[in-house]
C-alpha cells in the first residue's frame, strides 16, 4: 500500500480490526480482572498504551453520539472534559496517598492511566443505561447506571491500591488515606463552592422536569377543607367563605379572596395545559393531567350546589318579633370526590420519589465515605448545610 501516506497507514495499522477486538476483550478484562489487565497494559510500549486509551475514548464518544446525547463538536469537548474533571480529583488523591506511603516508588502515568481508564470504561455502560432509563422511564436502568458510577469510584479509590501494591498493610493504609483525602477535598469544596442559585435539585431528569413545571404552580397554603355560605334574608345578600386547613389551623377566605383563588386555578390550568405537550416523560404527562383535572374540579366547586350529606354545621338567626329566619349560616365539608385527581397525582409522584430513592441508593456509598467530614463539622459546633458529591449525567 505504497500509495497511502505513511501517517494514514500507521493509523490503519494501529487501529486494525485485530487490535480493536483485542482492546474490546481487554475492556472486559479490566472490569473482571483489573490487575491482569494492568499487567498486560503496562507491558506495552507507551505509544501502545496511549493508543488504547484513545480507542476507549473514541468508543465513549461513539456511544455518546449514537445514543443522542450530543450532535456537535462542543458536546464532544464537553464529554471529554467531564470524564477528565471526574477523574482528576481521584488522580490527585491517589498521587497524594501513594507519595506518602510509597515515597517516590510510583509512577504518575500508572495512576493517571488506571483512574482515567476506570472512568472511561465505566462511563460507557453508564451512558447506555442512562439512555435506556430516559427512553423507558424504568428506574432499574437508572439504578444500574449508578452502580457503574459507583464502580468507577471504588476502582479509583480502592482497587487502585490492590493493583499497585502487594503489601496488605499498605493497601489498608492506602484505603484509609484515600478516604481521609476525599473528606478533605469535600470540606474544601464545601467552603469554596457557594452557588446557592442552581436550578438543578436532583440528577433524575424526570424529577427535574417535574420541578420545572411545578415551579409555576401557585396554591393557597394548606388544602381546601370546608365551605361556608352565609345568607342574609333581610339584606338579600349571600357571603361565601372557603376554609383551608394547614397544620390543624383553618384559615377562611372571603368572596374577594375566592375570586383570587379561582383566578389562580385558571392560571394553573392554563399553564399545565400549555406545558403538558412539551413534556418529555410520560410519567410527568400523566401527573400533569391529574393536576389539571384537580384544578378544574376545584374551580367548578363554586358553581355547584353543595350536597346535603356534606353539611356539618347549620346556624339560623330569627326575628324576635315573628320568629322568621333573617340569617342562616351553613358549613359544608368539601366532598372527597374533588380530591381524587390530586390524590392520584400524589400517589404517582410518590412512586417516582420511591423509585428515585431505590435507583440512587448506590450514591449513598459516597455519602458514607464522607462521614468523617460530617463528624468533624459537628464536633466543631457546625451543621451540615451543604453536601458535595461527584455525579455523572
C-alpha positions in Angstrom: 0.0 0.0 0.0 2.8 2.4 -1.1 0.2 4.9 -2.5 -1.2 5.6 1.0 0.6 8.3 3.1 2.7 6.9 5.9 0.7 8.6 8.7 -2.6 7.2 7.4 -1.0 3.7 7.0 0.2 4.0 10.7 -3.3 4.8 11.8 -4.8 1.9 9.9 -2.2 -0.5 11.4 -2.7 0.9 14.9 -6.5 0.7 14.8 -6.7 -2.6 12.9 -9.6 -5.0 13.4 -7.3 -7.3 15.3 -6.2 -4.6 17.7 -9.8 -3.3 18.1 -11.0 -6.8 19.0 -8.1 -7.3 21.5 -8.9 -3.9 23.1 -12.6 -4.7 23.5 -11.7 -8.0 25.1 -9.3 -6.3 27.5 -12.0 -3.8 28.4 -14.0 -6.7 29.9 -10.8 -7.9 31.5 -10.3 -4.5 33.2 -13.7 -5.0 34.9 -13.3 -8.6 35.9 -9.5 -8.8 36.5 -8.1 -5.3 36.7 -4.7 -6.5 37.9 -4.2 -8.8 35.0 -5.4 -6.0 32.6 -2.8 -3.6 34.1 -0.1 -6.1 33.8 -0.9 -6.6 30.1 -1.5 -2.8 29.5 1.8 -1.7 31.0 3.8 -4.4 29.2 3.1 -2.5 26.0 5.1 0.5 24.8 3.9 3.9 25.9 2.6 4.5 22.4 0.5 1.4 22.5 -0.9 2.4 25.9 -1.8 5.9 24.7 -3.4 4.4 21.5 -5.5 2.0 23.6 -6.6 4.9 25.9 -7.5 6.9 22.8 -9.5 4.0 21.5 -11.6 3.7 24.6 -12.2 7.5 24.4 -13.4 7.0 20.8 -15.7 4.2 22.0 -17.2 6.5 24.6 -17.6 9.3 22.1 -19.3 6.9 19.7 -21.7 5.8 22.4 -22.4 9.4 23.3 -23.4 10.4 19.8 -25.1 7.2 18.9 -27.4 7.5 21.8 -28.4 11.1 21.0 -26.5 12.7 23.9 -25.0 15.3 21.5 -24.6 16.3 17.9 -21.9 18.9 17.6 -18.2 19.4 18.4 -19.0 21.4 21.6 -20.6 18.3 23.0 -17.6 16.3 22.0 -15.2 18.5 24.0 -17.8 18.7 26.9 -17.8 14.9 27.2 -14.0 14.6 27.4 -13.9 17.4 29.9 -16.5 15.7 32.1 -14.5 12.5 32.2 -11.3 14.3 32.9 -12.9 16.5 35.5 -14.3 13.5 37.3 -11.0 11.6 37.1 -8.9 14.5 38.3 -9.8 14.6 42.0 -9.2 10.8 42.3 -5.9 11.1 40.4 -4.8 13.8 42.8 -6.0 11.9 45.9 -4.1 8.8 44.8 -0.9 10.7 43.9 -1.0 12.2 47.4 -1.6 8.9 49.2 1.0 7.0 47.0 3.6 9.6 47.5 3.1 9.4 51.3 3.1 5.6 51.6 5.4 4.6 48.8 7.6 7.7 48.7 8.9 8.0 45.1 8.4 4.4 44.1 5.3 5.1 42.0 4.8 6.5 38.5 2.3 9.3 37.8 1.4 7.7 34.5 0.4 4.5 36.1 -2.0 6.3 38.5 -3.4 8.6 35.8 -3.9 5.8 33.2 -5.7 3.5 35.6 -8.0 6.1 37.1 -8.8 7.7 33.7 -9.4 4.2 32.2 -11.7 3.3 35.1 -13.9 6.3 34.4 -13.8 5.9 30.7 -14.7 2.2 30.8 -17.5 2.5 33.4 -18.8 5.7 31.9 -19.7 3.7 28.7 -22.3 1.3 30.2 -23.5 4.1 32.5 -24.3 6.3 29.5 -26.1 3.4 27.7 -28.2 2.6 30.8 -29.0 6.3 31.4 -30.3 6.4 27.8 -32.4 3.3 28.4 -33.8 5.0 31.5 -34.7 8.2 29.7 -36.4 6.2 26.9 -38.3 3.7 29.0 -38.6 5.6 32.3 -37.7 2.3 34.0 -35.7 3.1 37.2 -33.9 -0.2 37.1 -31.8 1.2 34.3 -31.1 4.3 36.4 -30.1 2.1 39.3 -27.7 0.1 37.1 -26.2 3.3 35.7 -25.5 4.5 39.2 -23.9 1.1 40.0 -21.4 1.6 37.2 -20.7 5.1 38.5 -20.1 3.6 42.0 -17.8 1.0 40.4 -15.8 3.9 38.9 -15.5 5.4 42.4 -14.5 2.1 44.0 -11.9 1.3 41.4 -10.5 4.9 41.6 -10.3 4.9 45.4 -9.6 1.3 46.5 -8.9 -1.1 43.7 -6.0 1.1 42.5 -4.2 0.2 45.7 -4.7 -3.5 45.1 -3.2 -3.1 41.7 0.0 -1.2 42.5 0.8 -2.6 46.0 1.4 -6.1 47.3 1.6 -5.2 50.9 -1.7 -5.8 52.8 -0.7 -3.2 55.4 0.0 -0.5 52.8 -3.2 -1.4 50.9 -5.3 -0.9 54.0 -3.4 2.3 54.9 -4.0 3.4 51.3 -7.7 2.9 51.7 -7.8 4.9 54.9 -5.6 7.7 53.5 -7.7 8.0 50.3 -10.9 8.3 52.4 -9.2 11.0 54.5 -8.1 12.9 51.4 -11.5 12.5 49.9 -13.0 14.1 53.0 -10.5 17.0 53.0 -11.5 17.6 49.3 -15.2 17.5 50.3 -14.6 20.0 53.0 -12.6 22.4 50.7 -15.2 22.2 48.0 -18.0 22.9 50.5 -16.1 26.0 51.6 -15.2 27.2 48.1 -18.4 26.3 46.2 -21.1 28.8 47.3 -23.6 28.7 44.4 -27.0 28.5 46.1 -28.9 29.5 42.9 -28.6 26.4 40.9 -32.0 25.2 39.4 -30.9 21.6 39.4 -32.0 19.9 42.6 -31.7 16.3 41.5 -29.9 14.4 38.8 -33.1 12.5 38.0 -34.3 14.1 34.7 -37.9 13.0 35.5 -37.9 14.8 38.9 -36.1 17.8 37.4 -38.8 18.1 34.7 -41.5 17.8 37.3 -39.9 20.5 39.5 -39.6 22.7 36.4 -43.3 22.7 35.5 -44.4 22.7 39.1 -42.4 25.9 39.7 -45.1 27.9 38.0 -48.0 26.3 40.0 -49.5 28.6 42.7 -51.7 27.5 45.6 -53.1 28.9 48.8 -51.4 27.4 51.9 -52.9 24.1 53.1 -55.7 22.2 51.4 -59.4 23.0 50.9 -61.4 21.8 53.9 -64.8 23.4 54.2 -67.2 25.9 52.6 -69.4 28.4 54.4 -72.4 30.1 53.0 -73.9 33.0 54.9 -77.4 34.1 53.6 -78.8 37.3 54.9 -82.6 37.3 54.0 -83.2 40.8 55.3 -80.4 42.4 53.2 -80.9 39.8 50.4 -77.2 39.1 50.3 -75.0 36.0 50.2 -71.5 35.8 51.6 -69.2 32.8 50.9 -66.1 31.6 52.6 -63.8 28.7 51.9 -61.6 27.2 54.6 -58.1 25.9 54.0 -56.6 23.6 56.7 -52.8 23.8 57.2 -51.2 22.0 60.2 -54.5 21.8 62.1 -55.2 25.5 61.6 -58.1 26.5 59.4 -58.0 29.8 57.6 -61.1 31.2 55.9 -61.1 33.3 52.8 -64.0 35.6 51.7 -65.6 36.3 48.3 -62.9 38.6 47.2 -60.2 36.1 48.0 -62.3 33.3 46.4 -62.1 35.3 43.2 -58.3 35.4 43.5 -58.3 31.6 44.3 -60.4 30.8 41.2 -58.1 33.0 39.0 -55.2 31.1 40.5 -56.8 27.8 39.5 -57.5 29.1 36.0 -53.8 30.2 35.6 -52.6 26.8 36.8 -54.9 25.0 34.3 -53.6 27.3 31.5 -50.0 26.7 32.5 -50.4 22.9 32.8 -52.3 22.5 29.5 -49.7 24.6 27.7 -46.7 22.8 29.0 -48.0 19.3 29.0 -47.5 18.6 25.3 -43.9 19.8 25.7 -43.0 17.4 28.5 -40.6 14.6 27.6 -41.6 12.0 30.1 -44.9 10.1 30.2 -44.9 9.9 34.0 -45.0 13.7 34.1 -47.6 13.9 31.4 -49.9 11.6 33.5 -49.5 13.6 36.7 -49.9 16.8 34.7 -53.3 15.6 33.6 -54.3 14.7 37.2 -53.3 18.2 38.4 -55.2 19.8 35.6 -58.3 17.7 36.4 -58.0 18.6 40.1 -57.9 22.4 39.5 -60.8 22.1 37.0 -62.9 20.3 39.6 -62.0 22.8 42.4 -62.8 25.7 40.1 -66.2 24.1 39.3 -66.9 23.6 43.0 -68.1 27.2 43.5 -70.6 26.8 40.7 -72.2 23.6 42.1 -74.8 23.2 44.8 -73.5 21.8 48.0 -74.6 18.3 48.9 -76.8 17.8 52.0 -74.6 15.0 53.3 -71.6 17.3 53.4 -73.4 19.7 55.8 -71.6 19.7 59.2 -73.0 22.8 60.8 -76.1 24.9 60.4 -77.0 28.0 62.4 -80.1 30.1 61.9 -80.9 33.6 63.3 -84.6 34.6 63.7 -86.5 37.8 64.1 -87.5 38.3 67.7 -90.9 39.6 66.7 -92.3 37.0 64.4 -89.6 34.3 64.6 -88.9 34.5 60.9 -85.4 33.5 59.8 -83.3 36.6 59.0 -79.9 34.9 58.5 -78.6 31.3 58.1 -75.0 30.1 58.1 -74.3 26.6 56.7 -70.9 25.0 56.7 -70.1 22.1 54.4 -67.1 19.8 54.2 -65.7 19.7 50.7 -66.6 16.4 49.2 -63.8 13.9 48.9 -64.6 13.3 45.2 -63.0 16.7 44.5 -59.7 15.4 45.8 -59.5 12.2 43.8 -57.4 13.7 40.9 -55.0 15.3 43.4 -54.7 12.0 45.4 -53.8 10.3 42.1 -51.2 12.9 41.5 -49.7 12.4 44.9 -49.7 8.6 44.6 -47.9 8.7 41.2 -45.4 11.4 42.3 -44.6 9.4 45.5 -44.0 6.3 43.3 -41.4 8.4 41.3 -39.7 9.5 44.6 -39.6 5.9 45.8 -38.2 4.7 42.6 -35.6 7.5 42.6 -34.6 6.6 46.2 -34.0 3.0 45.1 -32.2 4.0 41.9 -29.9 6.5 43.6 -29.1 4.1 46.6 -25.6 3.4 45.1 -24.8 7.1 45.6 -25.2 6.7 49.3 -21.9 4.9 49.4 -20.1 8.2 48.6 -22.1 9.8 51.3 -21.0 7.2 53.7 -17.4 7.8 52.8 -17.9 11.5 53.6 -19.0 10.6 57.2 -15.7 11.7 58.8 -16.1 15.3 57.5 -19.6 15.4 58.9 -18.3 14.3 62.3 -15.6 17.0 62.1 -18.1 19.8 61.3 -20.5 18.7 64.1 -17.6 18.4 66.5 -16.6 22.0 65.7 -20.2 23.1 66.5 -21.3 23.5 62.9 -24.1 22.0 60.9 -24.1 20.1 57.6 -25.8 22.6 55.3 -24.2 21.6 52.1 -23.1 18.3 50.6 -20.6 17.8 47.8 -20.8 14.8 45.6 -19.5 13.6 42.3 -22.0 12.7 39.7 -22.3 11.7 36.0 -25.2 12.8 34.0 
